[in-house]
Amino acid sequence: MPPIVSVSGLVKTYGNGFQALKGIDLAIEEGEILALLGPNGAGKTTLISIICGIVNPSGGKVLVGGFDVVKDFRQTRAIIGLVPQELTTDQFETVWNTVSFSRGLHGKAANPAHIERVLKDLSLYDKKDNKLRELSGGMKRRVLIAKALAHEPRVLFLDEPTAGVDVNLRKDMWKVVQRLRESGVTIILTTHYIEEAEEIADRIGVVSGGQLLLLEEKAALMKKLGRKTLAIELAQPIPAVPEQLSGFNLRLEEEGRRLIYDYHASGARTGITTLLAALAEAGLTLKDISTRQSSLEDIFVELVEAGR
């Protein structure tokens, strides 16, 4: 089955000469959740805007559902739903009318049952007669999602969907995203909350400097690039790492009370057994040992730093 979204050699150069995208290739499979991570100015929003037909590319090609986003604009917009970063809504309109109007904008016939279902899924139905200015910021953001779902898109783009939303509401919205995926909707989200990507995404893409540095299944990424750290608490502090332990690339912390050893858990050998034997030979007495798995945030920071 061909990908629902196919991006080939995508380039975007603005009038002032700034190159926001530098030849991005990306294939998004139907029904997956893809999280795009990257620092501010990385090109994430430009990428989404081009796929959604809001910004014209300078070069390359984008297909959505087999249709070209430039030549077949109407067909691709019917397939796509977009939840933007900004809360751009008519503050004096009701929730029901706002969402219903969005469906009509995409040329879809009125379907009150669908609008009701969307509002209920997003816990907005009891607010359907409220004007938008009466809602909290988190509820307004849910309205944006409802608007994007009003015309029953196959692909949903969420650009920083939980920015400025409290932790509880953020987790509620993650559940909504999971339900949408279960119904067959393909979801692409950009986020600054790396735990968000770690929680709900199937694949992770890292964008920096207008380039796609990496695109990988989340589990494979964590296994391949994730490191573990062994923290060794010493019974007595030491002034420096003993010479006979220099081959282990240890770090000394906590005023000489802790040794840190980094290793790949997926490697054939971790070197821990050899290290512990070497510690005993060096005459060091251990007080405690603990391990920590590197997080997606650690991996992300490394990739961005390496890509600069």
HUPE-V195553 format. One record per residue. N is the residue number from 1. SS is DSSP state (helix for helix, strand for strand, loop for the rest). OMEGA is omega in whole degrees, -180 to 180 (* if undefined). NEAR is the number of other ideal C-beta (glycine too) atoms within 12 Angstrom. Layout:
n=N ss=SS omega=OMEGA near=NEAR
n=N ss=SS omega=OMEGA near=NEAR
This chain:
n=1 ss=loop omega=179 near=11
n=2 ss=loop omega=179 near=14
n=3 ss=loop omega=178 near=26
n=4 ss=loop omega=176 near=34
n=5 ss=strand omega=179 near=44
n=6 ss=strand omega=-179 near=29
n=7 ss=strand omega=-177 near=38
n=8 ss=strand omega=175 near=21
n=9 ss=strand omega=-173 near=19
n=10 ss=strand omega=180 near=38
n=11 ss=strand omega=173 near=28
n=12 ss=strand omega=176 near=32
n=13 ss=strand omega=-179 near=22
n=14 ss=loop omega=-175 near=17
n=15 ss=loop omega=-180 near=10
n=16 ss=loop omega=178 near=7
n=17 ss=loop omega=-179 near=9
n=18 ss=loop omega=180 near=16
n=19 ss=strand omega=-176 near=23
n=20 ss=strand omega=178 near=33
n=21 ss=strand omega=-173 near=40
n=22 ss=strand omega=175 near=27
n=23 ss=strand omega=-178 near=25
n=24 ss=strand omega=173 near=43
n=25 ss=strand omega=-175 near=23
n=26 ss=strand omega=175 near=37
n=27 ss=strand omega=-178 near=25
n=28 ss=strand omega=-176 near=40
n=29 ss=loop omega=-179 near=23
n=30 ss=loop omega=177 near=26
n=31 ss=loop omega=-179 near=24
n=32 ss=loop omega=170 near=32
n=33 ss=strand omega=179 near=39
n=34 ss=strand omega=177 near=45
n=35 ss=strand omega=176 near=45
n=36 ss=strand omega=180 near=44
n=37 ss=strand omega=177 near=43
n=38 ss=loop omega=179 near=38
n=39 ss=loop omega=176 near=24
n=40 ss=loop omega=179 near=17
n=41 ss=loop omega=-177 near=17
n=42 ss=loop omega=-178 near=32
n=43 ss=loop omega=-177 near=40
n=44 ss=helix omega=-177 near=39
n=45 ss=helix omega=176 near=35
n=46 ss=helix omega=179 near=34
n=47 ss=helix omega=179 near=41
n=48 ss=helix omega=-178 near=46
n=49 ss=helix omega=178 near=27
n=50 ss=helix omega=179 near=36
n=51 ss=helix omega=-178 near=50
n=52 ss=loop omega=177 near=35
n=53 ss=loop omega=-180 near=28
n=54 ss=loop omega=-180 near=24
n=55 ss=loop omega=178 near=24
n=56 ss=loop omega=178 near=24
n=57 ss=loop omega=174 near=31
n=58 ss=loop omega=179 near=25
n=59 ss=strand omega=-179 near=21
n=60 ss=strand omega=-175 near=27
n=61 ss=strand omega=177 near=26
n=62 ss=strand omega=176 near=44
n=63 ss=strand omega=175 near=28
n=64 ss=strand omega=-176 near=43
n=65 ss=loop omega=-180 near=27
n=66 ss=loop omega=-179 near=20
n=67 ss=strand omega=178 near=27
n=68 ss=strand omega=-174 near=24
n=69 ss=loop omega=178 near=37
n=70 ss=loop omega=-176 near=26
n=71 ss=loop omega=-175 near=16
n=72 ss=loop omega=-173 near=20
n=73 ss=helix omega=-176 near=20
n=74 ss=helix omega=-179 near=18
n=75 ss=helix omega=-178 near=21
n=76 ss=helix omega=179 near=33
n=77 ss=helix omega=178 near=29
n=78 ss=helix omega=-178 near=26
n=79 ss=helix omega=-169 near=32
n=80 ss=strand omega=167 near=41
n=81 ss=strand omega=-178 near=41
n=82 ss=strand omega=172 near=39
n=83 ss=strand omega=-176 near=43
n=84 ss=loop omega=178 near=26
n=85 ss=loop omega=-174 near=25
n=86 ss=loop omega=177 near=16
n=87 ss=loop omega=-177 near=28
n=88 ss=loop omega=180 near=18
n=89 ss=loop omega=177 near=31
n=90 ss=loop omega=-172 near=19
n=91 ss=loop omega=-176 near=17
n=92 ss=loop omega=178 near=13
n=93 ss=loop omega=179 near=24
n=94 ss=strand omega=179 near=25
n=95 ss=helix omega=-178 near=40
n=96 ss=helix omega=-178 near=29
n=97 ss=helix omega=180 near=27
n=98 ss=helix omega=-178 near=39
n=99 ss=helix omega=179 near=44
n=100 ss=helix omega=-180 near=30
n=101 ss=helix omega=179 near=23
n=102 ss=helix omega=177 near=35
n=103 ss=helix omega=180 near=30
n=104 ss=helix omega=179 near=18
n=105 ss=helix omega=-180 near=18
n=106 ss=loop omega=175 near=27
n=107 ss=loop omega=-180 near=15
n=108 ss=loop omega=177 near=22
n=109 ss=loop omega=-180 near=15
n=110 ss=loop omega=179 near=19
n=111 ss=loop omega=-177 near=19
n=112 ss=helix omega=-179 near=18
n=113 ss=helix omega=179 near=14
n=114 ss=helix omega=179 near=22
n=115 ss=helix omega=179 near=35
n=116 ss=helix omega=-179 near=22
n=117 ss=helix omega=179 near=20
n=118 ss=helix omega=-179 near=41
n=119 ss=helix omega=178 near=34
n=120 ss=helix omega=179 near=21
n=121 ss=helix omega=-178 near=27
n=122 ss=loop omega=-179 near=39
n=123 ss=loop omega=-180 near=25
n=124 ss=loop omega=-171 near=38
n=125 ss=helix omega=-180 near=23
n=126 ss=helix omega=178 near=16
n=127 ss=helix omega=-171 near=26
n=128 ss=loop omega=-179 near=30
n=129 ss=loop omega=178 near=17
n=130 ss=loop omega=171 near=25
n=131 ss=strand omega=-175 near=21
n=132 ss=helix omega=-179 near=32
n=133 ss=helix omega=180 near=19
n=134 ss=helix omega=-175 near=17
n=135 ss=loop omega=174 near=29
n=136 ss=loop omega=179 near=19
n=137 ss=helix omega=179 near=20
n=138 ss=helix omega=178 near=28
n=139 ss=helix omega=177 near=32
n=140 ss=helix omega=179 near=36
n=141 ss=helix omega=175 near=37
n=142 ss=helix omega=177 near=43
n=143 ss=helix omega=178 near=45
n=144 ss=helix omega=177 near=41
n=145 ss=helix omega=178 near=46
n=146 ss=helix omega=177 near=44
n=147 ss=helix omega=-178 near=40
n=148 ss=helix omega=-179 near=41
n=149 ss=helix omega=-173 near=42
n=150 ss=loop omega=-177 near=41
n=151 ss=loop omega=175 near=32
n=152 ss=loop omega=-179 near=28
n=153 ss=loop omega=175 near=37
n=154 ss=loop omega=-179 near=31
n=155 ss=strand omega=-179 near=46
n=156 ss=strand omega=176 near=45
n=157 ss=strand omega=179 near=47
n=158 ss=strand omega=-178 near=48
n=159 ss=strand omega=-177 near=35
n=160 ss=loop omega=-172 near=31
n=161 ss=loop omega=-176 near=44
n=162 ss=loop omega=178 near=37
n=163 ss=loop omega=179 near=29
n=164 ss=loop omega=-180 near=19
n=165 ss=loop omega=-178 near=30
n=166 ss=loop omega=-172 near=16
n=167 ss=helix omega=-178 near=16
n=168 ss=helix omega=180 near=13
n=169 ss=helix omega=179 near=25
n=170 ss=helix omega=180 near=27
n=171 ss=helix omega=175 near=20
n=172 ss=helix omega=-179 near=25
n=173 ss=helix omega=174 near=39
n=174 ss=helix omega=178 near=31
n=175 ss=helix omega=178 near=19
n=176 ss=helix omega=180 near=38
n=177 ss=helix omega=179 near=41
n=178 ss=helix omega=179 near=20
n=179 ss=helix omega=179 near=25
n=180 ss=helix omega=179 near=36
n=181 ss=helix omega=179 near=28
n=182 ss=helix omega=178 near=15
n=183 ss=loop omega=176 near=20
n=184 ss=loop omega=-179 near=17
n=185 ss=loop omega=174 near=33
n=186 ss=strand omega=-173 near=34
n=187 ss=strand omega=175 near=49
n=188 ss=strand omega=180 near=54
n=189 ss=strand omega=168 near=47
n=190 ss=strand omega=-178 near=41
n=191 ss=loop omega=171 near=43
n=192 ss=loop omega=-179 near=28
n=193 ss=loop omega=-175 near=29
n=194 ss=helix omega=177 near=29
n=195 ss=helix omega=177 near=21
n=196 ss=helix omega=178 near=33
n=197 ss=helix omega=-179 near=39
n=198 ss=helix omega=-177 near=28
n=199 ss=helix omega=-166 near=26
n=200 ss=helix omega=-172 near=36
n=201 ss=loop omega=171 near=38
n=202 ss=loop omega=179 near=30
n=203 ss=strand omega=-180 near=33
n=204 ss=strand omega=172 near=42
n=205 ss=strand omega=178 near=42
n=206 ss=strand omega=-179 near=42
n=207 ss=strand omega=177 near=40
n=208 ss=strand omega=179 near=30
n=209 ss=loop omega=178 near=27
n=210 ss=loop omega=-179 near=29
n=211 ss=strand omega=175 near=30
n=212 ss=strand omega=-175 near=34
n=213 ss=strand omega=-174 near=32
n=214 ss=strand omega=173 near=30
n=215 ss=strand omega=-170 near=31
n=216 ss=strand omega=170 near=28
n=217 ss=strand omega=-173 near=21
n=218 ss=helix omega=-177 near=33
n=219 ss=helix omega=-179 near=17
n=220 ss=helix omega=179 near=17
n=221 ss=helix omega=-179 near=32
n=222 ss=helix omega=-178 near=28
n=223 ss=helix omega=-175 near=20
n=224 ss=helix omega=-174 near=20
n=225 ss=helix omega=-179 near=31
n=226 ss=loop omega=177 near=30
n=227 ss=loop omega=170 near=25
n=228 ss=strand omega=179 near=26
n=229 ss=strand omega=176 near=27
n=230 ss=strand omega=178 near=32
n=231 ss=strand omega=-177 near=25
n=232 ss=strand omega=178 near=36
n=233 ss=strand omega=-178 near=23
n=234 ss=strand omega=179 near=30
n=235 ss=loop omega=179 near=16
n=236 ss=loop omega=179 near=15
n=237 ss=loop omega=178 near=18
n=238 ss=loop omega=-177 near=26
n=239 ss=loop omega=-178 near=11
n=240 ss=loop omega=177 near=15
n=241 ss=loop omega=-180 near=27
n=242 ss=loop omega=-177 near=22
n=243 ss=helix omega=-178 near=13
n=244 ss=helix omega=178 near=18
n=245 ss=helix omega=-175 near=29
n=246 ss=helix omega=-178 near=13
n=247 ss=helix omega=-178 near=15
n=248 ss=helix omega=179 near=29
n=249 ss=loop omega=-179 near=16
n=250 ss=loop omega=173 near=32
n=251 ss=strand omega=180 near=19
n=252 ss=strand omega=-177 near=25
n=253 ss=strand omega=175 near=19
n=254 ss=helix omega=177 near=17
n=255 ss=helix omega=175 near=12
n=256 ss=helix omega=-177 near=21
n=257 ss=loop omega=-175 near=22
n=258 ss=strand omega=173 near=28
n=259 ss=strand omega=-180 near=36
n=260 ss=strand omega=-179 near=27
n=261 ss=strand omega=179 near=34
n=262 ss=strand omega=178 near=27
n=263 ss=strand omega=176 near=28
n=264 ss=loop omega=-178 near=22
n=265 ss=loop omega=-177 near=23
n=266 ss=loop omega=-179 near=19
n=267 ss=loop omega=-179 near=15
n=268 ss=loop omega=178 near=8
n=269 ss=loop omega=180 near=12
n=270 ss=loop omega=-178 near=21
n=271 ss=loop omega=-176 near=24
n=272 ss=helix omega=-179 near=23
n=273 ss=helix omega=179 near=15
n=274 ss=helix omega=180 near=18
n=275 ss=helix omega=-178 near=30
n=276 ss=helix omega=178 near=21
n=277 ss=helix omega=180 near=16
n=278 ss=helix omega=177 near=25
n=279 ss=helix omega=179 near=31
n=280 ss=helix omega=180 near=17
n=281 ss=helix omega=179 near=14
n=282 ss=loop omega=177 near=25
n=283 ss=loop omega=-180 near=15
n=284 ss=loop omega=178 near=29
n=285 ss=loop omega=-177 near=16
n=286 ss=strand omega=177 near=23
n=287 ss=strand omega=-179 near=18
n=288 ss=strand omega=177 near=16
n=289 ss=strand omega=177 near=20
n=290 ss=strand omega=180 near=17
n=291 ss=strand omega=176 near=19
n=292 ss=strand omega=177 near=18
n=293 ss=strand omega=178 near=23
n=294 ss=loop omega=-179 near=27
n=295 ss=loop omega=175 near=23
n=296 ss=helix omega=179 near=33
n=297 ss=helix omega=178 near=25
n=298 ss=helix omega=-179 near=23
n=299 ss=helix omega=-179 near=31
n=300 ss=helix omega=-179 near=39
n=301 ss=helix omega=179 near=22
n=302 ss=helix omega=-178 near=23
n=303 ss=helix omega=-179 near=32
n=304 ss=helix omega=179 near=25
n=305 ss=helix omega=-179 near=15
n=306 ss=helix omega=-178 near=16
n=307 ss=helix omega=-178 near=23
n=308 ss=loop omega=* near=13
